[in-house]
Amino acid sequence: MNRKGQALIEFVLILPVFLMILFLVIDFGTIYVTKMKLESTSTEIIDSYYDNHDLSTIKDKYKKYVINDSKEDNYLKLTVRSQVKLITPGLGRILSNPYEITTERYIYDE
């Protein structure tokens, strides 16, 4: 009895499942890393704002990100957005593709 053919069929059946799991791990890792970068960038933006830099110059410095600001009472709401392009086939049906990541910070503004 020839077992090589059976091993090949089993490999061909399990390969798509393995690749989907691999792509999912890559996508969620990319989303996580981008979220951490956004958190760090938000902190840098707040530090620049407290160092008396104008918001327009800060937005020019961080052109890679979408930065929105709005005034609420004595607080400035700072929203930083970025997008991640997903590589997993079919994941775009569950999550939007490109997936948008958002961080919000509130700054006390006298």
KOLNUKE-231473 format. One line per field, with one value per residue: x, y, z of N, C-alpha, C in turn; residue number from 1; residue in three letters. Coordinates in Angstrom, 2 decimals. Atoms other than C-alpha are relative to their C-alpha. Example, Ala and Ser with C-alpha at 12.3 -4.5 7.8 and 13.67 -1.06 7.14 Angstrom:
<recs>
n.px: 0.89, -0.82
n.py: -1.19, -1.19
n.pz: 0.00, -0.06
ca.px: 12.30, 13.67
ca.py: -4.50, -1.06
ca.pz: 7.80, 7.14
c.px: 0.90, -0.77
c.py: 1.20, 1.09
c.pz: 0.00, 0.73
seq: 1, 2
type: ALA, SER
</recs>
This chain:
<recs>
n.px: 0.84, -0.80, 0.39, -0.42, 1.18, 0.85, -0.64, 0.16, 1.40, 0.17, -0.71, 0.77, 1.22, -0.29, -0.77, 0.77, 0.34, -1.25, -0.30, 0.96, -0.41, -1.23, 0.35, 0.73, -0.99, -0.72, 0.90, 0.26, -1.26, -0.16, 0.97, -0.48, -1.18, 0.46, 0.69, -1.03, -0.63, 0.93, -0.04, -1.26, 0.09, 0.90, -0.78, -0.93, 0.77, 0.38, -1.22, -0.27, 1.02, -0.34, -1.21, 0.48, 0.02, 1.32, 0.56, -0.25, -1.38, -0.02, 0.63, -0.96, -1.07, 0.53, 0.87, 0.35, 1.22, 1.09, 0.13, 1.15, 0.11, 1.26, 0.00, 1.12, -0.18, -1.40, -0.82, -0.22, 0.07, -0.94, 0.25, -1.03, 0.47, -0.86, 0.65, -0.81, 0.54, 0.04, -0.45, 0.72, 1.19, 1.26, 0.05, 0.63, 1.45, 0.22, -0.55, -0.09, -1.33, -1.01, 0.50, -0.37, -0.35, 0.20, -0.28, 0.53, -0.57, 0.54, -1.04, 0.56, -0.41, 0.54
n.py: -1.18, -1.20, -1.04, -1.32, -0.68, -0.39, -1.14, -1.15, -0.43, -0.62, -1.28, -0.92, -0.35, -0.81, -1.18, -1.26, -0.34, -0.49, -1.32, -0.96, -0.28, -0.78, -1.35, -0.64, -0.39, -1.16, -1.16, -0.49, -0.55, -1.31, -0.89, -0.28, -0.86, -1.32, -0.61, -0.45, -1.17, -1.12, -0.43, -0.71, -1.24, -0.89, -0.56, -0.97, -1.17, -0.72, -0.66, -1.14, -1.02, -0.63, -0.81, -1.19, 0.10, -0.18, 1.25, 0.11, 0.48, 1.39, 0.79, 0.05, 0.92, 1.36, 0.11, 1.41, 0.26, -0.97, -0.58, -0.90, -0.58, -0.71, -0.63, 0.37, -0.75, -0.40, 1.09, 0.18, 1.42, 0.29, 1.31, 0.38, 1.17, 0.62, 1.14, 1.19, 0.80, 1.40, 0.91, 1.27, 0.05, 0.18, -0.74, -1.27, 0.12, -0.13, -1.32, -0.82, 0.02, 0.01, -0.10, -1.29, 0.02, -1.35, -0.28, -1.29, -0.54, -1.29, -0.87, -1.15, -1.21, -1.12
n.pz: 0.00, 0.16, -0.97, 0.46, 0.54, -1.13, -0.65, 0.89, -0.09, -1.31, 0.03, 0.84, -0.73, -1.19, 0.37, -0.04, -1.38, -0.60, 0.56, -0.55, -1.38, 0.09, 0.42, -1.11, -1.01, 0.56, 0.00, -1.36, -0.49, 0.62, -0.65, -1.36, 0.07, 0.43, -1.15, -0.93, 0.60, -0.13, -1.40, -0.18, 0.76, -0.74, -1.11, 0.57, 0.43, -1.22, -0.50, 0.88, -0.25, -1.27, 0.23, 0.70, 1.45, 0.58, 0.53, 1.44, 0.19, -0.44, 1.08, 1.09, -0.38, 0.00, 1.18, 0.21, -0.77, 0.06, -1.33, -0.16, -1.33, -0.26, -1.32, -0.88, -1.25, -0.17, 0.48, 1.43, 0.35, 1.08, 0.60, 0.97, 0.74, 1.00, 0.62, 0.25, 1.09, -0.39, 1.05, -0.11, 0.85, -0.71, -1.26, 0.32, -0.23, -1.44, -0.31, 1.21, 0.61, -1.06, -1.36, -0.59, -1.42, -0.53, -1.40, -0.43, -1.22, -0.43, -0.53, -0.70, 0.71, -0.77
ca.px: 0.00, 1.37, 1.26, 2.87, -0.37, -2.29, 0.23, 0.02, -3.78, -3.70, -1.15, -3.25, -6.35, -4.66, -2.54, -5.35, -6.37, -2.76, -2.26, -5.46, -4.30, -0.87, -2.37, -4.73, -1.80, 0.07, -2.97, -3.77, -0.08, 0.04, -3.11, -1.64, 1.69, -0.09, -2.27, 0.83, 2.46, -0.67, -0.62, 3.03, 2.37, -0.55, 1.77, 4.35, 1.67, 0.47, 4.04, 4.53, 1.27, 2.32, 5.66, 3.59, 3.65, 0.72, -1.64, -1.11, 2.66, 2.06, -0.27, 2.39, 4.97, 2.74, 1.35, 1.24, -1.69, -5.07, -5.25, -8.54, -9.11, -12.27, -12.90, -15.14, -15.45, -11.89, -10.62, -9.17, -10.16, -7.36, -8.16, -5.39, -6.29, -4.38, -5.34, -4.04, -4.50, -5.54, -3.95, -6.16, -8.69, -12.25, -11.31, -12.54, -16.08, -15.72, -13.51, -13.45, -10.56, -8.50, -9.06, -9.10, -7.42, -8.28, -6.91, -8.51, -6.89, -8.22, -5.91, -6.73, -6.64, -7.05
ca.py: 0.00, 3.43, 5.99, 8.85, 9.66, 9.75, 12.15, 14.43, 14.55, 15.31, 18.08, 19.62, 19.55, 21.15, 23.74, 26.33, 26.18, 26.62, 29.58, 31.28, 30.96, 32.32, 35.33, 36.02, 36.07, 38.47, 40.76, 40.94, 41.45, 44.34, 45.84, 45.55, 47.13, 49.98, 50.59, 50.81, 53.23, 55.39, 55.47, 56.53, 59.14, 60.54, 60.99, 62.74, 65.05, 65.96, 66.66, 68.89, 70.68, 71.32, 72.67, 75.45, 74.12, 75.05, 72.26, 73.08, 72.56, 69.34, 68.11, 68.98, 66.98, 63.89, 63.77, 59.97, 60.12, 61.81, 64.18, 65.82, 68.17, 69.51, 71.74, 70.48, 72.88, 73.32, 70.23, 69.64, 66.26, 64.91, 62.04, 60.27, 57.77, 55.35, 52.50, 48.95, 47.04, 43.46, 40.56, 37.69, 36.69, 37.02, 38.99, 42.12, 40.77, 40.76, 43.83, 46.75, 46.69, 48.84, 48.58, 51.95, 52.34, 55.33, 56.75, 59.59, 61.77, 64.69, 67.59, 70.17, 73.47, 76.60
ca.pz: 0.00, -1.02, 1.84, -0.12, -1.89, 1.39, 2.95, -0.10, 0.07, 3.81, 3.22, 0.44, 2.67, 5.69, 3.83, 3.26, 6.92, 8.01, 5.66, 6.89, 10.49, 9.53, 7.70, 10.63, 13.05, 10.74, 10.37, 14.08, 14.87, 12.41, 13.93, 17.43, 16.45, 14.65, 17.72, 19.92, 17.45, 17.52, 21.32, 21.26, 18.57, 20.58, 23.55, 21.35, 19.94, 23.44, 24.54, 21.51, 22.25, 25.84, 24.52, 22.90, 19.36, 17.17, 16.10, 12.42, 12.74, 14.65, 11.89, 9.31, 11.24, 11.49, 7.93, 8.03, 10.48, 10.36, 13.33, 14.33, 17.23, 18.80, 21.79, 24.63, 27.58, 28.90, 27.13, 23.71, 22.27, 20.10, 17.73, 15.81, 13.07, 10.89, 8.56, 8.18, 4.94, 5.70, 3.81, 4.98, 2.32, 3.63, 6.73, 4.97, 5.36, 9.14, 9.57, 7.19, 4.75, 5.25, 9.00, 10.76, 14.14, 16.32, 19.55, 21.49, 24.12, 26.12, 26.91, 29.53, 27.67, 29.74
c.px: 0.90, -0.53, 0.35, -1.19, -0.92, 0.58, -0.15, -1.41, -0.26, 0.67, -0.80, -1.27, 0.28, 0.72, -0.84, -0.37, 1.23, 0.34, -0.95, 0.38, 1.26, -0.30, -0.76, 0.96, 0.77, -0.87, -0.23, 1.28, 0.26, -0.95, 0.48, 1.20, -0.40, -0.72, 1.02, 0.74, -0.89, -0.02, 1.28, -0.02, -0.92, 0.72, 0.99, -0.72, -0.40, 1.20, 0.35, -0.99, 0.30, 1.30, -0.31, 0.18, -1.44, -0.49, 0.25, 1.42, 0.13, -0.61, 0.93, 1.12, -0.45, -0.99, -0.46, -1.35, -1.04, -0.23, -1.16, -0.02, -1.35, 0.02, -1.27, 0.26, 1.45, 0.97, 0.09, 0.01, 0.86, -0.25, 1.05, -0.44, 1.07, -0.76, 1.00, -0.68, 0.11, 0.43, -0.75, -1.23, -1.26, -0.10, -0.64, -1.51, -0.35, 0.44, 0.02, 1.43, 0.16, -0.63, 0.50, 0.20, -0.04, 0.43, -0.55, 0.67, -0.66, 1.11, -0.70, 0.57, -0.67, -0.66
c.py: 1.25, 1.11, 1.40, 0.79, 0.49, 1.23, 1.26, 0.55, 0.69, 1.38, 1.03, 0.43, 0.95, 1.30, 1.29, 0.44, 0.58, 1.41, 1.07, 0.38, 0.87, 1.45, 0.75, 0.47, 1.22, 1.24, 0.56, 0.53, 1.39, 1.02, 0.39, 0.96, 1.41, 0.72, 0.53, 1.22, 1.22, 0.53, 0.82, 1.35, 1.00, 0.65, 1.04, 1.28, 0.84, 0.71, 1.21, 1.13, 0.74, 0.82, 1.22, -0.04, 0.14, -1.32, -0.16, -0.48, -1.46, -0.89, -0.12, -1.00, -1.46, -0.18, -1.43, -0.34, 1.08, 0.49, 0.98, 0.53, 0.70, 0.48, -0.41, 0.62, 0.48, -1.06, 0.01, -1.50, -0.21, -1.42, -0.25, -1.30, -0.49, -1.21, -1.12, -0.78, -1.47, -0.89, -1.32, 0.02, -0.26, 0.76, 1.37, -0.04, 0.17, 1.39, 0.80, -0.06, 1.24, 0.25, 1.30, -0.14, 1.43, 0.05, 1.40, 0.39, 1.33, 0.77, 1.15, 1.27, 1.19, 1.04
c.pz: 0.00, 0.91, -0.47, -0.56, 1.10, 0.70, -0.84, 0.07, 1.34, 0.05, -0.81, 0.70, 1.17, -0.33, -0.01, 1.41, 0.70, -0.50, 0.53, 1.43, 0.00, -0.40, 1.09, 1.08, -0.49, 0.05, 1.40, 0.65, -0.56, 0.61, 1.39, -0.02, -0.42, 1.12, 1.00, -0.55, 0.11, 1.43, 0.26, -0.72, 0.70, 1.17, -0.50, -0.41, 1.21, 0.59, -0.85, 0.24, 1.31, -0.08, -0.85, -1.51, -0.48, -0.59, -1.49, -0.28, 0.45, -1.07, -1.20, 0.29, -0.09, -1.15, -0.26, 0.66, -0.26, 1.42, -0.02, 1.42, 0.11, 1.45, 0.74, 1.36, 0.11, -0.53, -1.51, -0.26, -1.24, -0.49, -1.07, -0.65, -0.96, -0.56, -0.23, -1.11, 0.39, -1.17, 0.00, -0.91, 0.83, 1.29, -0.20, 0.14, 1.47, 0.48, -1.28, -0.53, -0.85, 1.38, 0.63, 1.50, 0.50, 1.47, 0.30, 1.31, 0.29, 0.69, 0.71, -0.64, 0.68, -0.85
seq: 1, 2, 3, 4, 5, 6, 7, 8, 9, 10, 11, 12, 13, 14, 15, 16, 17, 18, 19, 20, 21, 22, 23, 24, 25, 26, 27, 28, 29, 30, 31, 32, 33, 34, 35, 36, 37, 38, 39, 40, 41, 42, 43, 44, 45, 46, 47, 48, 49, 50, 51, 52, 53, 54, 55, 56, 57, 58, 59, 60, 61, 62, 63, 64, 65, 66, 67, 68, 69, 70, 71, 72, 73, 74, 75, 76, 77, 78, 79, 80, 81, 82, 83, 84, 85, 86, 87, 88, 89, 90, 91, 92, 93, 94, 95, 96, 97, 98, 99, 100, 101, 102, 103, 104, 105, 106, 107, 108, 109, 110
type: MET, ASN, ARG, LYS, GLY, GLN, ALA, LEU, ILE, GLU, PHE, VAL, LEU, ILE, LEU, PRO, VAL, PHE, LEU, MET, ILE, LEU, PHE, LEU, VAL, ILE, ASP, PHE, GLY, THR, ILE, TYR, VAL, THR, LYS, MET, LYS, LEU, GLU, SER, THR, SER, THR, GLU, ILE, ILE, ASP, SER, TYR, TYR, ASP, ASN, HIS, ASP, LEU, SER, THR, ILE, LYS, ASP, LYS, TYR, LYS, LYS, TYR, VAL, ILE, ASN, ASP, SER, LYS, GLU, ASP, ASN, TYR, LEU, LYS, LEU, THR, VAL, ARG, SER, GLN, VAL, LYS, LEU, ILE, THR, PRO, GLY, LEU, GLY, ARG, ILE, LEU, SER, ASN, PRO, TYR, GLU, ILE, THR, THR, GLU, ARG, TYR, ILE, TYR, ASP, GLU
</recs>
